[in-house]
Amino acid sequence: MAKKKAETLKVMMTGSYIGCTEKQKANLRGLGLKKRETVRELEDTPAVRGMIEKVKHLVAIVD
C-alpha cells in the first residue's frame, strides 16, 4: 500500500533576529531558519502553522 504524501510549506526568513524576543528566536530556530533569505520546506502541521504565526512578521510562505 502506498503512503500518502504529506503536504509541505516552503518558508523563507525575510527579517533578522535583531530586536526579536527570545521566544521569537526560539521559534525561528525551531523552524530551521538561521539567516535571512534562507528557505526551508516543512510539513504542514498545526504545530508548524502556530510557530509561523508567532513570527509572521519575519517569515514568508513561498510557493
PyMOL Python script that loads the backbone (N, CA, C, O; Angstrom):
from pymol import cmd

cmd.read_pdbstr("""\
ATOM      1  N   MET A   1       0.837  -1.174   0.000  1.00  0.00           N
ATOM      2  CA  MET A   1       0.000   0.000   0.000  1.00  0.00           C
ATOM      3  C   MET A   1       0.888   1.245   0.000  1.00  0.00           C
ATOM      4  O   MET A   1       1.823   1.331   0.796  1.00  0.00           O
ATOM      5  N   ALA A   2       0.615   2.193  -0.864  1.00  0.00           N
ATOM      6  CA  ALA A   2       1.413   3.413  -0.976  1.00  0.00           C
ATOM      7  C   ALA A   2       1.031   4.400   0.123  1.00  0.00           C
ATOM      8  O   ALA A   2      -0.140   4.538   0.475  1.00  0.00           O
ATOM      9  N   LYS A   3       2.039   5.080   0.656  1.00  0.00           N
ATOM     10  CA  LYS A   3       1.784   6.092   1.680  1.00  0.00           C
ATOM     11  C   LYS A   3       1.342   7.391   1.023  1.00  0.00           C
ATOM     12  O   LYS A   3       1.764   7.723  -0.084  1.00  0.00           O
ATOM     13  N   LYS A   4       0.490   8.111   1.723  1.00  0.00           N
ATOM     14  CA  LYS A   4       0.025   9.400   1.236  1.00  0.00           C
ATOM     15  C   LYS A   4       1.123  10.432   1.448  1.00  0.00           C
ATOM     16  O   LYS A   4       1.714  10.506   2.525  1.00  0.00           O
ATOM     17  N   LYS A   5       1.395  11.232   0.413  1.00  0.00           N
ATOM     18  CA  LYS A   5       2.428  12.250   0.520  1.00  0.00           C
ATOM     19  C   LYS A   5       1.953  13.375   1.439  1.00  0.00           C
ATOM     20  O   LYS A   5       0.846  13.889   1.281  1.00  0.00           O
ATOM     21  N   ALA A   6       2.791  13.748   2.392  1.00  0.00           N
ATOM     22  CA  ALA A   6       2.443  14.810   3.327  1.00  0.00           C
ATOM     23  C   ALA A   6       2.529  16.166   2.645  1.00  0.00           C
ATOM     24  O   ALA A   6       3.415  16.401   1.823  1.00  0.00           O
ATOM     25  N   GLU A   7       1.618  17.043   2.984  1.00  0.00           N
ATOM     26  CA  GLU A   7       1.632  18.405   2.461  1.00  0.00           C
ATOM     27  C   GLU A   7       2.809  19.151   3.077  1.00  0.00           C
ATOM     28  O   GLU A   7       3.149  18.929   4.239  1.00  0.00           O
ATOM     29  N   THR A   8       3.428  20.031   2.306  1.00  0.00           N
ATOM     30  CA  THR A   8       4.563  20.786   2.805  1.00  0.00           C
ATOM     31  C   THR A   8       4.379  22.278   2.551  1.00  0.00           C
ATOM     32  O   THR A   8       3.593  22.693   1.700  1.00  0.00           O
ATOM     33  N   LEU A   9       5.124  23.065   3.309  1.00  0.00           N
ATOM     34  CA  LEU A   9       5.162  24.512   3.153  1.00  0.00           C
ATOM     35  C   LEU A   9       6.601  24.932   2.940  1.00  0.00           C
ATOM     36  O   LEU A   9       7.504  24.392   3.578  1.00  0.00           O
ATOM     37  N   LYS A  10       6.830  25.885   2.055  1.00  0.00           N
ATOM     38  CA  LYS A  10       8.152  26.477   1.905  1.00  0.00           C
ATOM     39  C   LYS A  10       8.124  27.809   2.634  1.00  0.00           C
ATOM     40  O   LYS A  10       7.330  28.692   2.310  1.00  0.00           O
ATOM     41  N   VAL A  11       9.000  27.943   3.624  1.00  0.00           N
ATOM     42  CA  VAL A  11       9.037  29.138   4.456  1.00  0.00           C
ATOM     43  C   VAL A  11      10.374  29.828   4.266  1.00  0.00           C
ATOM     44  O   VAL A  11      11.422  29.186   4.338  1.00  0.00           O
ATOM     45  N   MET A  12      10.348  31.155   4.021  1.00  0.00           N
ATOM     46  CA  MET A  12      11.574  31.923   3.855  1.00  0.00           C
ATOM     47  C   MET A  12      11.647  32.983   4.946  1.00  0.00           C
ATOM     48  O   MET A  12      10.664  33.666   5.234  1.00  0.00           O
ATOM     49  N   MET A  13      12.823  33.110   5.547  1.00  0.00           N
ATOM     50  CA  MET A  13      13.038  34.134   6.561  1.00  0.00           C
ATOM     51  C   MET A  13      13.318  35.459   5.868  1.00  0.00           C
ATOM     52  O   MET A  13      14.266  35.565   5.091  1.00  0.00           O
ATOM     53  N   THR A  14      12.492  36.480   6.145  1.00  0.00           N
ATOM     54  CA  THR A  14      12.636  37.771   5.486  1.00  0.00           C
ATOM     55  C   THR A  14      13.200  38.836   6.414  1.00  0.00           C
ATOM     56  O   THR A  14      13.761  39.824   5.941  1.00  0.00           O
ATOM     57  N   GLY A  15      13.062  38.656   7.730  1.00  0.00           N
ATOM     58  CA  GLY A  15      13.581  39.620   8.697  1.00  0.00           C
ATOM     59  C   GLY A  15      14.808  39.069   9.387  1.00  0.00           C
ATOM     60  O   GLY A  15      15.272  37.975   9.069  1.00  0.00           O
ATOM     61  N   SER A  16      15.340  39.839  10.346  1.00  0.00           N
ATOM     62  CA  SER A  16      16.525  39.383  11.067  1.00  0.00           C
ATOM     63  C   SER A  16      16.200  39.155  12.540  1.00  0.00           C
ATOM     64  O   SER A  16      15.138  39.544  13.028  1.00  0.00           O
ATOM     65  N   TYR A  17      17.134  38.517  13.232  1.00  0.00           N
ATOM     66  CA  TYR A  17      16.991  38.236  14.656  1.00  0.00           C
ATOM     67  C   TYR A  17      17.082  39.504  15.505  1.00  0.00           C
ATOM     68  O   TYR A  17      16.622  39.506  16.646  1.00  0.00           O
ATOM     69  N   ILE A  18      17.658  40.568  14.983  1.00  0.00           N
ATOM     70  CA  ILE A  18      17.911  41.775  15.764  1.00  0.00           C
ATOM     71  C   ILE A  18      16.588  42.361  16.246  1.00  0.00           C
ATOM     72  O   ILE A  18      15.682  42.608  15.450  1.00  0.00           O
ATOM     73  N   GLY A  19      16.486  42.578  17.533  1.00  0.00           N
ATOM     74  CA  GLY A  19      15.283  43.160  18.110  1.00  0.00           C
ATOM     75  C   GLY A  19      14.192  42.161  18.432  1.00  0.00           C
ATOM     76  O   GLY A  19      13.123  42.556  18.897  1.00  0.00           O
ATOM     77  N   CYS A  20      14.425  40.890  18.200  1.00  0.00           N
ATOM     78  CA  CYS A  20      13.427  39.864  18.487  1.00  0.00           C
ATOM     79  C   CYS A  20      13.517  39.435  19.946  1.00  0.00           C
ATOM     80  O   CYS A  20      14.562  39.562  20.585  1.00  0.00           O
ATOM     81  N   THR A  21      12.409  38.928  20.454  1.00  0.00           N
ATOM     82  CA  THR A  21      12.427  38.359  21.798  1.00  0.00           C
ATOM     83  C   THR A  21      13.042  36.966  21.732  1.00  0.00           C
ATOM     84  O   THR A  21      13.200  36.396  20.653  1.00  0.00           O
ATOM     85  N   GLU A  22      13.383  36.433  22.883  1.00  0.00           N
ATOM     86  CA  GLU A  22      13.972  35.087  22.927  1.00  0.00           C
ATOM     87  C   GLU A  22      12.993  34.039  22.417  1.00  0.00           C
ATOM     88  O   GLU A  22      13.413  33.072  21.781  1.00  0.00           O
ATOM     89  N   LYS A  23      11.709  34.202  22.675  1.00  0.00           N
ATOM     90  CA  LYS A  23      10.709  33.242  22.196  1.00  0.00           C
ATOM     91  C   LYS A  23      10.629  33.251  20.672  1.00  0.00           C
ATOM     92  O   LYS A  23      10.489  32.200  20.048  1.00  0.00           O
ATOM     93  N   GLN A  24      10.716  34.431  20.081  1.00  0.00           N
ATOM     94  CA  GLN A  24      10.691  34.516  18.621  1.00  0.00           C
ATOM     95  C   GLN A  24      11.938  33.893  18.022  1.00  0.00           C
ATOM     96  O   GLN A  24      11.860  33.216  16.997  1.00  0.00           O
ATOM     97  N   LYS A  25      13.084  34.111  18.644  1.00  0.00           N
ATOM     98  CA  LYS A  25      14.320  33.494  18.173  1.00  0.00           C
ATOM     99  C   LYS A  25      14.223  31.976  18.257  1.00  0.00           C
ATOM    100  O   LYS A  25      14.677  31.267  17.359  1.00  0.00           O
ATOM    101  N   ALA A  26      13.627  31.481  19.342  1.00  0.00           N
ATOM    102  CA  ALA A  26      13.473  30.039  19.508  1.00  0.00           C
ATOM    103  C   ALA A  26      12.545  29.467  18.433  1.00  0.00           C
ATOM    104  O   ALA A  26      12.794  28.374  17.924  1.00  0.00           O
ATOM    105  N   ASN A  27      11.493  30.184  18.085  1.00  0.00           N
ATOM    106  CA  ASN A  27      10.591  29.726  17.026  1.00  0.00           C
ATOM    107  C   ASN A  27      11.300  29.677  15.685  1.00  0.00           C
ATOM    108  O   ASN A  27      11.118  28.726  14.925  1.00  0.00           O
ATOM    109  N   LEU A  28      12.103  30.683  15.385  1.00  0.00           N
ATOM    110  CA  LEU A  28      12.845  30.680  14.119  1.00  0.00           C
ATOM    111  C   LEU A  28      13.831  29.525  14.076  1.00  0.00           C
ATOM    112  O   LEU A  28      13.963  28.860  13.049  1.00  0.00           O
ATOM    113  N   ARG A  29      14.527  29.280  15.186  1.00  0.00           N
ATOM    114  CA  ARG A  29      15.456  28.149  15.243  1.00  0.00           C
ATOM    115  C   ARG A  29      14.710  26.825  15.110  1.00  0.00           C
ATOM    116  O   ARG A  29      15.195  25.892  14.470  1.00  0.00           O
ATOM    117  N   GLY A  30      13.527  26.751  15.718  1.00  0.00           N
ATOM    118  CA  GLY A  30      12.711  25.541  15.617  1.00  0.00           C
ATOM    119  C   GLY A  30      12.242  25.268  14.199  1.00  0.00           C
ATOM    120  O   GLY A  30      12.072  24.117  13.799  1.00  0.00           O
ATOM    121  N   LEU A  31      12.035  26.335  13.449  1.00  0.00           N
ATOM    122  CA  LEU A  31      11.655  26.184  12.040  1.00  0.00           C
ATOM    123  C   LEU A  31      12.864  25.886  11.163  1.00  0.00           C
ATOM    124  O   LEU A  31      12.710  25.548   9.990  1.00  0.00           O
ATOM    125  N   GLY A  32      14.065  26.008  11.722  1.00  0.00           N
ATOM    126  CA  GLY A  32      15.278  25.726  10.958  1.00  0.00           C
ATOM    127  C   GLY A  32      15.778  26.911  10.165  1.00  0.00           C
ATOM    128  O   GLY A  32      16.548  26.744   9.220  1.00  0.00           O
ATOM    129  N   LEU A  33      15.354  28.102  10.532  1.00  0.00           N
ATOM    130  CA  LEU A  33      15.757  29.313   9.824  1.00  0.00           C
ATOM    131  C   LEU A  33      16.844  30.019  10.620  1.00  0.00           C
ATOM    132  O   LEU A  33      16.614  30.443  11.752  1.00  0.00           O
ATOM    133  N   LYS A  34      18.038  30.145  10.023  1.00  0.00           N
ATOM    134  CA  LYS A  34      19.171  30.722  10.740  1.00  0.00           C
ATOM    135  C   LYS A  34      19.608  32.069  10.190  1.00  0.00           C
ATOM    136  O   LYS A  34      20.072  32.919  10.950  1.00  0.00           O
ATOM    137  N   LYS A  35      19.475  32.282   8.902  1.00  0.00           N
ATOM    138  CA  LYS A  35      19.903  33.523   8.271  1.00  0.00           C
ATOM    139  C   LYS A  35      18.783  34.063   7.403  1.00  0.00           C
ATOM    140  O   LYS A  35      17.870  33.331   7.021  1.00  0.00           O
ATOM    141  N   ARG A  36      18.860  35.358   7.091  1.00  0.00           N
ATOM    142  CA  ARG A  36      17.873  35.952   6.181  1.00  0.00           C
ATOM    143  C   ARG A  36      17.950  35.288   4.822  1.00  0.00           C
ATOM    144  O   ARG A  36      19.010  34.835   4.389  1.00  0.00           O
ATOM    145  N   GLU A  37      16.813  35.241   4.162  1.00  0.00           N
ATOM    146  CA  GLU A  37      16.679  34.680   2.812  1.00  0.00           C
ATOM    147  C   GLU A  37      16.876  33.164   2.744  1.00  0.00           C
ATOM    148  O   GLU A  37      16.976  32.613   1.648  1.00  0.00           O
ATOM    149  N   THR A  38      16.935  32.484   3.884  1.00  0.00           N
ATOM    150  CA  THR A  38      17.018  31.025   3.849  1.00  0.00           C
ATOM    151  C   THR A  38      15.609  30.462   3.677  1.00  0.00           C
ATOM    152  O   THR A  38      14.638  31.030   4.177  1.00  0.00           O
ATOM    153  N   VAL A  39      15.509  29.357   2.975  1.00  0.00           N
ATOM    154  CA  VAL A  39      14.224  28.719   2.697  1.00  0.00           C
ATOM    155  C   VAL A  39      14.260  27.299   3.232  1.00  0.00           C
ATOM    156  O   VAL A  39      15.239  26.579   3.035  1.00  0.00           O
ATOM    157  N   ARG A  40      13.189  26.896   3.911  1.00  0.00           N
ATOM    158  CA  ARG A  40      13.050  25.532   4.407  1.00  0.00           C
ATOM    159  C   ARG A  40      11.713  24.982   3.957  1.00  0.00           C
ATOM    160  O   ARG A  40      10.722  25.708   3.878  1.00  0.00           O
ATOM    161  N   GLU A  41      11.697  23.698   3.665  1.00  0.00           N
ATOM    162  CA  GLU A  41      10.453  23.018   3.322  1.00  0.00           C
ATOM    163  C   GLU A  41      10.040  22.202   4.537  1.00  0.00           C
ATOM    164  O   GLU A  41      10.758  21.297   4.962  1.00  0.00           O
ATOM    165  N   LEU A  42       8.880  22.530   5.092  1.00  0.00           N
ATOM    166  CA  LEU A  42       8.411  21.930   6.337  1.00  0.00           C
ATOM    167  C   LEU A  42       7.057  21.261   6.125  1.00  0.00           C
ATOM    168  O   LEU A  42       6.307  21.627   5.221  1.00  0.00           O
ATOM    169  N   GLU A  43       6.754  20.278   6.968  1.00  0.00           N
ATOM    170  CA  GLU A  43       5.443  19.633   6.926  1.00  0.00           C
ATOM    171  C   GLU A  43       4.371  20.621   7.354  1.00  0.00           C
ATOM    172  O   GLU A  43       4.602  21.459   8.226  1.00  0.00           O
ATOM    173  N   ASP A  44       3.222  20.522   6.752  1.00  0.00           N
ATOM    174  CA  ASP A  44       2.101  21.401   7.086  1.00  0.00           C
ATOM    175  C   ASP A  44       1.320  20.794   8.239  1.00  0.00           C
ATOM    176  O   ASP A  44       0.351  20.065   8.028  1.00  0.00           O
ATOM    177  N   THR A  45       1.746  21.098   9.460  1.00  0.00           N
ATOM    178  CA  THR A  45       1.085  20.603  10.666  1.00  0.00           C
ATOM    179  C   THR A  45       0.604  21.793  11.489  1.00  0.00           C
ATOM    180  O   THR A  45       1.076  22.911  11.283  1.00  0.00           O
ATOM    181  N   PRO A  46      -0.315  21.577  12.408  1.00  0.00           N
ATOM    182  CA  PRO A  46      -0.769  22.675  13.262  1.00  0.00           C
ATOM    183  C   PRO A  46       0.369  23.284  14.095  1.00  0.00           C
ATOM    184  O   PRO A  46       0.367  24.489  14.349  1.00  0.00           O
ATOM    185  N   ALA A  47       1.322  22.477  14.515  1.00  0.00           N
ATOM    186  CA  ALA A  47       2.444  22.992  15.303  1.00  0.00           C
ATOM    187  C   ALA A  47       3.302  23.945  14.477  1.00  0.00           C
ATOM    188  O   ALA A  47       3.695  25.005  14.963  1.00  0.00           O
ATOM    189  N   VAL A  48       3.590  23.578  13.246  1.00  0.00           N
ATOM    190  CA  VAL A  48       4.393  24.431  12.374  1.00  0.00           C
ATOM    191  C   VAL A  48       3.613  25.703  12.035  1.00  0.00           C
ATOM    192  O   VAL A  48       4.187  26.792  12.010  1.00  0.00           O
ATOM    193  N   ARG A  49       2.320  25.572  11.776  1.00  0.00           N
ATOM    194  CA  ARG A  49       1.489  26.745  11.488  1.00  0.00           C
ATOM    195  C   ARG A  49       1.496  27.720  12.666  1.00  0.00           C
ATOM    196  O   ARG A  49       1.539  28.934  12.471  1.00  0.00           O
ATOM    197  N   GLY A  50       1.453  27.184  13.890  1.00  0.00           N
ATOM    198  CA  GLY A  50       1.484  28.029  15.082  1.00  0.00           C
ATOM    199  C   GLY A  50       2.806  28.758  15.230  1.00  0.00           C
ATOM    200  O   GLY A  50       2.832  29.929  15.609  1.00  0.00           O
ATOM    201  N   MET A  51       3.910  28.070  14.933  1.00  0.00           N
ATOM    202  CA  MET A  51       5.225  28.693  15.010  1.00  0.00           C
ATOM    203  C   MET A  51       5.355  29.805  13.979  1.00  0.00           C
ATOM    204  O   MET A  51       5.916  30.863  14.266  1.00  0.00           O
ATOM    205  N   ILE A  52       4.838  29.566  12.781  1.00  0.00           N
ATOM    206  CA  ILE A  52       4.877  30.584  11.733  1.00  0.00           C
ATOM    207  C   ILE A  52       4.034  31.792  12.150  1.00  0.00           C
ATOM    208  O   ILE A  52       4.425  32.934  11.907  1.00  0.00           O
ATOM    209  N   GLU A  53       2.893  31.546  12.768  1.00  0.00           N
ATOM    210  CA  GLU A  53       2.017  32.635  13.202  1.00  0.00           C
ATOM    211  C   GLU A  53       2.702  33.538  14.228  1.00  0.00           C
ATOM    212  O   GLU A  53       2.472  34.748  14.229  1.00  0.00           O
ATOM    213  N   LYS A  54       3.534  32.974  15.096  1.00  0.00           N
ATOM    214  CA  LYS A  54       4.225  33.763  16.119  1.00  0.00           C
ATOM    215  C   LYS A  54       5.296  34.673  15.535  1.00  0.00           C
ATOM    216  O   LYS A  54       5.631  35.695  16.134  1.00  0.00           O
ATOM    217  N   VAL A  55       5.836  34.317  14.376  1.00  0.00           N
ATOM    218  CA  VAL A  55       6.909  35.128  13.757  1.00  0.00           C
ATOM    219  C   VAL A  55       6.519  35.538  12.341  1.00  0.00           C
ATOM    220  O   VAL A  55       7.380  35.637  11.467  1.00  0.00           O
ATOM    221  N   LYS A  56       5.240  35.774  12.110  1.00  0.00           N
ATOM    222  CA  LYS A  56       4.749  36.071  10.763  1.00  0.00           C
ATOM    223  C   LYS A  56       5.334  37.348  10.186  1.00  0.00           C
ATOM    224  O   LYS A  56       5.348  37.526   8.968  1.00  0.00           O
ATOM    225  N   HIS A  57       5.821  38.247  11.050  1.00  0.00           N
ATOM    226  CA  HIS A  57       6.435  39.484  10.559  1.00  0.00           C
ATOM    227  C   HIS A  57       7.879  39.267  10.111  1.00  0.00           C
ATOM    228  O   HIS A  57       8.492  40.169   9.540  1.00  0.00           O
ATOM    229  N   LEU A  58       8.429  38.068  10.366  1.00  0.00           N
ATOM    230  CA  LEU A  58       9.816  37.757   9.996  1.00  0.00           C
ATOM    231  C   LEU A  58       9.920  36.696   8.908  1.00  0.00           C
ATOM    232  O   LEU A  58      11.015  36.457   8.399  1.00  0.00           O
ATOM    233  N   VAL A  59       8.820  36.053   8.537  1.00  0.00           N
ATOM    234  CA  VAL A  59       8.854  34.982   7.560  1.00  0.00           C
ATOM    235  C   VAL A  59       7.804  35.200   6.477  1.00  0.00           C
ATOM    236  O   VAL A  59       6.868  35.982   6.642  1.00  0.00           O
ATOM    237  N   ALA A  60       7.981  34.495   5.371  1.00  0.00           N
ATOM    238  CA  ALA A  60       7.006  34.497   4.283  1.00  0.00           C
ATOM    239  C   ALA A  60       6.863  33.079   3.755  1.00  0.00           C
ATOM    240  O   ALA A  60       7.838  32.330   3.694  1.00  0.00           O
ATOM    241  N   ILE A  61       5.654  32.715   3.376  1.00  0.00           N
ATOM    242  CA  ILE A  61       5.417  31.407   2.775  1.00  0.00           C
ATOM    243  C   ILE A  61       5.611  31.561   1.275  1.00  0.00           C
ATOM    244  O   ILE A  61       4.953  32.380   0.633  1.00  0.00           O
ATOM    245  N   VAL A  62       6.525  30.762   0.720  1.00  0.00           N
ATOM    246  CA  VAL A  62       6.907  30.849  -0.691  1.00  0.00           C
ATOM    247  C   VAL A  62       6.277  29.676  -1.437  1.00  0.00           C
ATOM    248  O   VAL A  62       6.189  28.567  -0.909  1.00  0.00           O
ATOM    249  N   ASP A  63       5.848  29.928  -2.649  1.00  0.00           N
ATOM    250  CA  ASP A  63       5.304  28.840  -3.479  1.00  0.00           C
ATOM    251  C   ASP A  63       6.383  28.193  -4.302  1.00  0.00           C
ATOM    252  O   ASP A  63       6.109  27.261  -5.057  1.00  0.00           O
TER     253      ASP A  63
END
""", "prot")
cmd.dss("prot")
cmd.show_as("cartoon", "prot")
cmd.util.cbc("prot")
cmd.orient("prot")
